[in-house]
C-alpha cells in the first residue's frame, strides 16, 4: 500500500475524518458541484457525480445538502464557480506528490499549498515534474482478517479487476478507472468490507520512509488535506506496517 491509501488507513485509526466532518462536507459539496457542472445532474449518466453523491451519503450528509449542491452545479441555483487544478511537488525523502484542488482563488490556493510544502520539508514543483510517475486507476483495499483470498480474487477478476495482491495487512484490488464501480459493486455484493475505495493516482514505484521523514510526510499530507481547497493528495511513499502502527498511536 502506498500514498493516499496508506494515509487514509492512518486517518481512519486516528478518527481524523470524524473530527473534521464539517471540512469534509465542504470538500464533498465542491466535488458534487463541479461534477454536476461538467457532466450534468443525472447520476445515472454521470459516473463522477454518482461517486461524489455516494461519498456524501457514506458520510451521512443530509439529502437537502446534496440536492442543493447538484442544483448549484447545474446552474439551477446560484453558486461559486470552482476551478480544477493539480499541483505537483516533492515531499521528504524525494517523495513524488500530486495535489488536486478545487478553488475560486488560484493565488490564495497556490500560496497555501506552497507554504505547507515548505513547512514540512517539501517543495512545490513545475507542472509535469512528477505526474509521469502515476497512473489513474481504481483502488479498493480490504483487510486480510478472515478473508477468503481465492474467492476475493475470483470475484474481483471476474468483475474486471486488473489485479489483486497482498500489501501488508490488506489486499489491494486495482481496476481501470472505467470499470471501478462495477468491481466495487461486485466486491460489496460478495460481502467483502473495504477500508478504502476510490479512483486514485497509483504510483508506478514507491519510496520507503521511516523515522523523521515518515513523520514529516504524514504531517505534510495532513497539512495539505486541512486546506478547504485541497480535494485529494497523492504520493508515492510507503511505510512499513510496524512503523505505521507507531505513527497511528
C-alpha positions in Angstrom: 0.0 0.0 0.0 1.2 3.5 -0.6 0.5 7.2 -0.6 -3.2 8.1 -0.4 -4.5 4.7 0.7 -1.8 4.4 3.4 -2.7 7.9 4.7 -6.4 7.0 4.6 -5.7 4.0 6.8 -3.9 6.2 9.4 -6.6 8.8 9.3 -9.2 6.1 10.0 -7.3 4.8 13.0 -6.9 8.3 14.4 -10.6 9.2 13.8 -9.4 12.3 11.9 -12.3 12.1 9.4 -14.9 12.3 12.2 -13.1 15.2 13.9 -13.2 17.2 10.7 -16.6 16.3 9.3 -17.6 19.9 8.6 -14.5 20.4 6.5 -15.1 17.0 4.8 -18.7 18.1 3.9 -17.3 21.3 2.3 -14.9 19.2 0.1 -17.6 16.8 -1.0 -20.1 19.6 -1.8 -17.4 21.2 -4.0 -16.9 17.9 -5.8 -20.7 17.4 -6.4 -21.0 21.0 -7.8 -18.1 20.5 -10.2 -19.2 17.0 -11.3 -22.7 18.3 -11.9 -21.4 21.3 -13.8 -19.2 19.2 -16.1 -21.4 16.1 -16.6 -24.9 17.2 -15.7 -27.2 16.5 -12.8 -28.3 12.9 -13.8 -26.3 10.5 -11.6 -27.1 7.6 -13.9 -25.4 9.4 -16.8 -22.6 11.0 -14.8 -20.3 8.5 -13.0 -18.3 11.2 -11.3 -21.4 12.8 -9.8 -22.7 9.3 -8.7 -19.4 8.6 -6.9 -19.5 12.0 -5.2 -23.1 11.5 -4.1 -22.3 8.0 -2.7 -19.4 9.6 -0.8 -21.8 12.2 0.6 -24.3 9.5 1.7 -21.5 7.4 3.3 -20.7 10.4 5.5 -24.4 10.9 6.3 -24.7 14.2 4.5 -28.3 15.4 4.6 -30.2 14.8 1.3 -31.1 18.5 1.0 -27.4 19.5 1.0 -26.7 17.0 -1.8 -29.6 18.2 -3.9 -28.7 21.8 -3.4 -25.1 21.2 -4.4 -26.3 19.5 -7.6 -28.6 22.4 -8.5 -25.8 24.9 -7.9 -23.5 22.8 -10.2 -26.1 22.7 -13.0 -26.9 26.4 -12.6 -30.5 25.9 -11.3 -29.3 27.7 -8.1 -26.6 30.4 -7.9 -23.2 29.1 -6.8 -19.5 29.6 -6.8 -17.6 28.6 -10.0 -14.7 26.4 -8.8 -11.7 25.7 -11.0 -9.9 22.3 -11.0 -6.1 22.5 -10.7 -3.3 20.0 -10.0 -0.1 21.0 -8.3 3.0 18.8 -8.3 5.9 18.6 -6.0 8.2 16.7 -3.7 7.9 15.6 -0.1 10.5 14.4 2.4 12.9 11.8 1.0 12.1 12.9 -2.6 8.6 11.5 -2.5 6.6 12.5 -5.6 3.3 14.3 -4.8 0.2 15.4 -6.7 -2.3 17.7 -5.1 -5.8 18.1 -6.6 -7.6 21.3 -5.7 -11.0 23.0 -6.4 -10.6 26.7 -5.9 -12.3 30.1 -6.6 -9.0 31.9 -5.9 -5.8 30.4 -7.5 -3.4 32.9 -5.9 -4.7 32.1 -2.4 -4.6 28.4 -3.0 -1.1 28.2 -4.5 0.3 30.3 -1.7 -1.3 28.0 0.9 -0.1 24.8 -0.8 3.5 26.2 -1.2 3.5 27.2 2.5 2.5 23.7 3.6 5.1 22.0 1.4 7.9 24.3 2.8 6.8 23.8 6.4 7.3 20.0 6.2 10.5 19.7 4.2 8.8 19.5 0.8 8.9 21.7 -2.3 6.3 22.7 -4.9 7.5 21.8 -8.5 6.6 22.6 -12.1 3.6 21.1 -13.9 4.6 17.7 -15.2 7.5 17.1 -12.9 6.1 14.0 -11.2 2.8 13.2 -13.0 4.5 10.6 -15.2 5.2 8.6 -12.0 1.5 7.9 -11.5 -1.3 6.0 -13.3 -5.0 6.7 -12.9 -6.7 3.5 -11.5 -9.4 2.3 -9.2 -8.2 1.1 -5.9 -10.0 -1.0 -3.2 -8.3 -2.2 0.0 -9.6 -4.9 2.2 -8.3 -6.2 5.5 -6.9 -9.8 5.4 -8.6 -10.9 8.6 -10.9 -13.8 7.9 -10.9 -13.2 4.2 -11.2 -16.0 1.6 -8.4 -14.9 -0.7 -9.3 -17.2 -3.5 -12.9 -16.0 -3.5 -11.9 -12.4 -3.4 -9.5 -12.9 -6.4 -12.2 -14.8 -8.4 -14.9 -12.3 -7.8 -12.7 -9.3 -8.4 -11.1 -10.6 -11.6 -14.5 -11.9 -13.0 -15.8 -8.3 -12.5 -12.9 -6.9 -14.5 -10.3 -6.0 -11.9 -6.7 -5.7 -13.2 -5.0 -7.3 -10.2 -5.4 -8.5 -6.6 -2.3 -8.5 -4.4 -1.2 -8.6 -0.8 0.1 -5.4 0.8 0.9 -5.7 4.5 -2.2 -6.4 6.4 -4.5 -5.8 3.5 -5.4 -6.9 0.0 -5.3 -4.3 -2.8 -7.7 -4.7 -5.7 -6.8 -2.5 -8.7 -9.1 -1.7 -11.6 -9.2 0.5 -14.7 -10.9 3.9 -13.9 -13.7 3.0 -16.3 -14.9 -0.2 -14.6 -14.1 0.7 -11.0 -17.7 1.0 -10.0 -18.6 -2.5 -11.4 -15.7 -4.1 -9.5 -16.6 -2.2 -6.3 -20.2 -3.3 -6.6 -19.2 -7.0 -7.1 -16.9 -6.9 -4.0 -19.6 -5.3 -1.9 -22.3 -7.7 -3.0 -20.0 -10.7 -2.2 -19.9 -9.4 1.4 -16.3 -8.0 1.5 -16.0 -4.9 3.5 -13.4 -2.4 2.2 -11.3 0.1 4.2 -10.7 2.4 1.2 -12.1 2.7 -2.3 -11.6 5.4 -4.8 -10.3 6.3 -8.3 -6.9 7.4 -7.5 -3.4 8.1 -8.9 -1.4 4.9 -8.3 2.4 5.3 -8.2 4.5 3.2 -10.5 7.1 2.8 -7.8 7.4 3.9 -4.1 9.8 5.4 -1.7 10.1 3.7 1.7 10.1 6.2 4.5 10.9 5.8 8.2 11.7 7.8 11.3 11.6 11.6 11.0 10.9 11.5 7.2 7.9 9.3 7.7 6.6 11.7 10.4 7.2 14.8 8.3 5.5 13.1 5.3 2.3 12.4 7.3 2.3 15.9 8.7 2.6 17.2 5.1 -0.3 15.1 4.0 -2.4 16.3 6.9 -1.4 19.9 6.4 -2.4 19.8 2.7 -5.7 18.0 3.4 -6.5 20.5 6.1 -6.9 23.1 3.3 -10.5 23.7 2.2 -9.3 23.9 -1.4 -7.4 20.6 -1.5 -9.5 17.6 -2.5 -7.0 14.8 -2.7 -3.3 14.3 -2.2 -1.4 11.5 -4.0 2.2 10.5 -3.0 4.5 7.6 -3.9 5.6 6.8 -0.3 5.4 3.6 1.6 5.7 3.0 5.3 6.4 -0.4 7.0 3.4 -1.8 8.9 5.3 -1.6 12.3 6.2 2.0 11.6 2.7 2.8 10.7 1.4 1.3 13.9 3.7 3.6 15.8 2.7 6.7 13.9 -1.0 5.8 14.2 -0.8 5.5 18.0 
